[in-house]
Each structure stands twice: as C-alpha cells, then as structure tokens.
Amino acid sequence: MSSLRKGIEKVEVGLKWDPSPVGSPHHDLDLVAAAYTRDNPRAAPAYVVHFDSRSPDGTIILNRDSRTGQGFGFDEVMTLELERLAPQYARVVVGVAIQQNEQPSGRAKTFWHVKSTAVRIRTGYTDLSQHDFSAVAAHSATTIAEFTRDADGEWSFHEVVRGFDGDLTAFTAAMGTL
C-alpha cells in the first residue's frame, strides 16, 4: 500500500499444492485472472490471463507456472499491478482451475483429489487472504478474489470463494458472473 493513497496498487497471488502420487496423472492447477471494463463489469471479460499468457499491457503476469506442484513454496505466482491498469478497467477476478488430464475413472478431478492446497493473496508484506480449498473441495475450479476500482480510481479487495464445475474455457467465461 502507498502512504499517499489507501487503495491497493500491486498484488501477488501464490498457489501451492502437493504433487500427485507416483504413477498417477499429474495435478496441474492454474491461476487465472480476468479483467472487466467499467462499461461491462459483469459481462464477458475484456481479456483473460492464464498459463503461457499475460495481459496485453503487461500489468497482469504469471511469474511462475507449475504443471506438477513439485518444488518448495508457492508453485504458481501471479502479479497484478492494479495501479497501472488503464482507467477503462474497473474489475479483475482471480480464480484457480484444475487442468483435467486423462482421468482413469472418467470423472473430473476436484480440489478434494489434490493434497495440501493453499492460496495466498498479498500486497507487499501484508496478507489479504490465505486459505486452502476445503470450502470448494467438490469443485474443479473456483474464484478466489475480486478487485474493484471505485470512482476515485482506488482498488479494493474482496475475497470471493465460489466453486465451479466445468473446463477452463467455461470457467473463464463464467468467472465474472459467479
């Protein structure tokens, strides 16, 4: 946070999980961010940032991407530089989706199947939110945060944990309405 303004300026979202057991398909969780315009804050997103992408202006970047959950600390990290977003953007929704690799059972993988999940949302050294996905364990995707810009241009954080079932394409289309 800035000492001159009270709004949130830059946010880091970290996601971690344990790798799948040996011999089973990898768990691949993905951070997803969708930006919405002031004119249509609950319509289709103006753009979506997820694996192998970044926002057109470089204000939302996936700094670290993991396909297995192996490693120490947070496996995926996304940075949102909200203070640099163009004035036309008034809302950003962040979520997590599980890639649906081939499942032997044919059923979708849910958060219940992935061990030791955790998400942390912070600005500077201040944690805005920390939790696991136990509240949405039966789902394959979830929103985790919403950032909104007020009339003065200041951004605020709202923890929004809502489960969703469906593939990544359906989830990104529905994120803003969840």
Secondary structure, 3 states (H helix, E strand, C coil): CCCCCCCECEEEEEEECCCCCCCCCCCCEEEEEEEEECCCCCCCCCEEECCCCECCCCCEEEEECCCCCCCCCCCEEEEEEHHHCCCCEEEEEEEEEECCCCCCCCCCCCHHHCCCCEEEEEECCEEEEEECCHHHCCCCEEEEEEEEECCCCCEEEEEEEEEECCCHHHHHHHHHHC
